[in-house]
Amino acid sequence: MAILPGAEPFFLPGGSRGVLIIHGFTGSPSEMRLMGNYLNQQGYTVFGPRLCGHGTCVEEMAQTAWPHWYSAVEDGYHILRGLCASVAVVGLSMGGLLALKLSAEYGVSQVVAINSPIFIADRRMPLLPVYRLFQKFVYKKRRKINIDPLYNVCYERTPLNSLYSLTRLIKQAAEWLPQVKVPTLLIQSRNEHTVCPQSAQYIYEHLGTEDKQLIWLENSGHVATLDVEHRQVFAAVSGFLAAGGRAKGEERSKDE
């Protein structure tokens, strides 16, 4: 299946510290490319893999489930681990959940999760197990972002079978979040309409590490790597990685 223009995986060679950056559900590596460029300019070797079923067509994604997406993350980790002395992992949305799972199971140095779901802001979610039996796809509501479309390549529809698989991954999170022992940075948009903001608080409280920090964004939507505060997000992630993850505890706002 042909990859959509802009949705290709990317590898940016740099120094001995590697960063694996993971895009979100129905998205593509394009939404992480600006962050990848920024971190690469700071001297990191950066790899942004394309998760299975993403960046081609929504019908292909409908044939995939979370273990397929996670396998691409594992492959990306092993590629970077063979090239770099250490590997940190950064994920957006569902990519953040996969990043946290990876950090619970492999020797990553630090982990960053941005707008990662535990509670999804859609009242129809309780009906999903039945609804997906009669409907394969639903159209998405998208926030308009003032950025080059090549950095925002994603599907216009959501495959419900894949969404159901995402809920299976979320249900397992309580089991492996306590196994996350590495320094962790959580970033959450306070007013987004895809992930309920209390998801970040849940993740924060269930992490197994004491070296953790939660930053709130006041003006961004779900795709915070592209939205109006993306430069602040990049700076926060870069500072966290450079500091070796010496987190300061919960923060109320990025501007404080």
C-alpha atoms as one frame of an Amber mdcrd trajectory, in Angstrom:
protein
   0.000   0.000   0.000   1.436   3.378  -1.032   2.394   5.749   1.779   0.696
   9.139   1.653   3.022  12.058   0.837   4.373  13.425   4.110   3.492  10.308
   6.108   6.828   8.581   5.587   8.940   7.460   8.556  12.045   9.559   9.130
  15.523   9.065  10.547  17.687  12.035  11.542  21.259  11.081  12.484  22.904
  12.966  15.314  24.809  12.187  18.487  25.002   9.186  20.797  21.671   9.922
  22.521  18.703   8.601  20.594  15.062   9.706  20.723  12.233   7.548  19.425
   9.178   9.692  18.665   5.788   8.057  18.104   2.772   9.537  16.370  -0.841
   9.179  17.409  -3.918   7.137  16.529  -4.964   7.629  12.849  -2.072  10.081
  12.468   1.350   9.673  10.862   5.016  10.552  11.464   4.294  13.948   9.886
   2.773  15.246  13.138   6.069  14.520  14.925   8.417  15.773  12.199   8.800
  19.337  13.502   9.619  18.008  16.960  12.047  15.559  15.396  13.804  18.361
  13.539  13.993  20.432  16.731  15.507  17.615  18.797  17.911  16.711  16.018
  19.159  20.312  16.031  19.887  19.803  19.739  22.210  16.941  18.785  19.957
  13.896  19.226  19.622  11.019  16.791  15.889  10.861  16.083  13.730   8.129
  14.574  10.037   8.583  13.809   8.541   5.238  12.716   5.248   4.826  10.881
   2.913   2.607  12.893   1.270  -0.290  11.087  -1.843   0.690   9.121  -1.164
   4.401   9.409  -0.281   6.846   6.660  -1.725   4.773   3.815  -5.515   4.325
   3.803  -8.049   3.919   6.564  -9.161   0.531   5.209  -5.675  -0.830   5.855
  -5.676   0.529   9.386  -8.985  -1.217  10.029  -7.113  -4.518   9.697  -4.681
  -3.636  12.503  -4.780  -3.628  16.299  -2.613  -2.298  19.101  -0.095  -5.200
  19.092   0.714  -4.322  15.464   1.329  -0.674  16.386   3.410  -1.640  19.390
   5.561  -3.979  17.311   6.601  -1.002  15.158   7.567   0.843  18.353   9.627
  -2.118  19.550  11.388  -2.320  16.181  12.145   1.397  16.348  13.615   1.031
  19.828  15.901  -1.823  18.772  17.105   0.114  15.721  18.042   3.129  17.833
  19.486   1.002  20.637  21.895  -0.529  18.141  23.099   2.923  17.116  22.968
   4.999  20.304  24.274   4.774  23.855  20.822   5.580  25.248  17.267   5.873
  23.940  14.513   8.150  25.216  10.973   7.841  23.885   8.375  10.539  23.183
   4.789   9.858  22.104   1.694  11.821  21.166  -1.779  10.598  22.129  -1.933
   6.824  21.623   1.778   7.074  20.806   2.292   8.288  24.366   0.620   5.180
  25.749   2.865   3.024  23.576   5.871   5.027  24.774   4.920   4.416  28.398
   4.438   0.699  27.734   7.846   0.544  26.044   9.462   2.258  29.030   7.873
  -0.321  31.341   9.343  -3.213  29.342  12.641  -1.991  27.882  15.671  -0.023
  29.010  14.737   3.453  27.851  16.355   6.398  29.624  13.354   8.771  29.801
   9.780   8.932  28.536   7.462  11.757  27.471   3.713  11.279  26.875   1.675
  14.104  25.338  -2.153  14.109  25.545  -2.302  10.359  26.071  -5.725   8.751
  26.523  -7.101   6.979  29.521 -10.527   8.592  29.255 -11.748   9.431  25.749
 -14.019  12.453  25.396 -16.817  10.880  23.370 -20.144   9.981  24.948 -20.616
   7.215  22.402 -17.656   5.195  23.703 -19.763   2.881  25.939 -21.671   1.827
  22.797 -18.526   1.074  20.795 -18.476  -2.742  21.319 -21.917  -2.973  19.675
 -21.703   0.000  17.307 -18.596  -1.369  15.567 -20.552  -4.460  14.537 -22.768
  -2.322  12.289 -20.508   0.580  11.344 -16.896   0.291  10.135 -15.832   3.941
  10.102 -16.914   7.306  11.493 -15.824  10.762  10.371 -13.636  12.751  12.732
 -14.035  16.306  13.937 -10.736  18.072  13.425  -9.430  21.283  14.962  -8.070
  23.624  12.309  -4.335  24.130  12.772  -2.460  26.903  11.004   0.438  24.827
   9.731   1.671  23.305   6.464  -0.639  20.329   5.667   2.415  18.144   5.030
   2.953  18.168   8.799  -0.604  17.081   9.512  -1.216  13.983   7.389  -3.912
  11.872   9.010  -7.122  10.010   8.242 -10.436  11.807   7.959 -12.250   8.736
   9.303 -11.716   6.517  12.323 -11.854   2.712  11.922 -14.011   1.485  14.775
 -12.361  -1.921  15.054  -9.027  -0.183  15.604 -10.608   2.213  18.092 -11.959
  -0.763  20.006  -8.447  -2.226  20.095  -7.179   1.067  21.503  -9.671   0.716
  24.360  -8.195  -2.747  25.050  -4.743  -1.175  25.331  -6.080   1.490  27.701
  -7.673  -1.146  29.938  -4.268  -2.787  30.376  -2.552   0.464  31.349  -3.266
   0.031  35.066  -1.166  -3.149  34.959   1.984  -1.684  33.399   1.987   1.983
  34.432   3.374   1.015  37.889   6.269  -0.652  36.036   7.387   2.675  34.566
  10.436   3.435  36.700  12.277   5.947  34.505  11.979   9.762  34.604   8.665
  10.722  33.028   7.268  13.958  31.607   3.528  14.250  30.939   2.130  17.127
  28.885  -1.634  17.658  28.694  -3.848  20.205  26.940  -6.378  21.399  29.472
  -9.149  22.267  26.971  -8.871  19.653  24.243 -11.871  17.647  23.067 -10.346
  14.262  22.152  -8.806  13.057  25.406 -10.341  13.955  28.764  -7.674  15.992
  30.605  -8.042  13.887  33.750  -6.260  11.161  31.784  -2.949  12.883  32.558
  -3.693  12.958  36.274  -4.556   9.249  36.217  -1.296   8.400  34.464   0.684
  10.635  36.827  -0.791   8.964  39.913  -0.247   5.412  38.642   3.365   5.724
  37.465   5.931   3.648  39.322   8.514   6.439  39.289   8.805   9.344  41.712
  10.761  11.274  39.080   7.775  12.647  37.192   6.363  15.942  36.030   3.015
  17.070  34.625   2.787  20.207  32.495  -0.562  21.705  31.490  -1.137  23.564
  28.216  -3.777  26.268  28.233  -4.226  27.061  24.532  -3.590  23.866  22.568
  -5.839  21.176  21.173  -5.090  17.471  20.947  -2.226  17.579  18.443  -0.046
  19.730  20.665   3.055  19.045  18.556   1.536  21.239  15.828  -0.752  23.637
  17.664  -0.137  27.184  18.911   2.068  26.091  21.828   4.193  23.612  19.891
   7.388  25.608  20.437   6.807  25.551  24.199   6.188  21.799  23.987   9.436
  21.265  22.079  11.390  23.358  24.580   9.865  21.491  27.532  10.727  18.116
  26.021  14.250  19.213  25.111  14.851  20.630  28.592  13.574  17.458  30.218
  15.819  15.257  28.087  18.855  17.479  28.612  18.350  17.501  32.386  18.387
  13.728  32.518  14.767  13.747  33.658  15.135  15.454  36.996  11.442  16.204
  37.185  10.043  18.692  39.676   6.647  17.216  40.379   3.278  18.370  39.117
   2.951  21.764  37.454  -0.343  23.552  36.933   0.496  25.459  33.776   3.255
  25.764  31.205   3.251  29.525  31.781   3.784  29.375  35.548
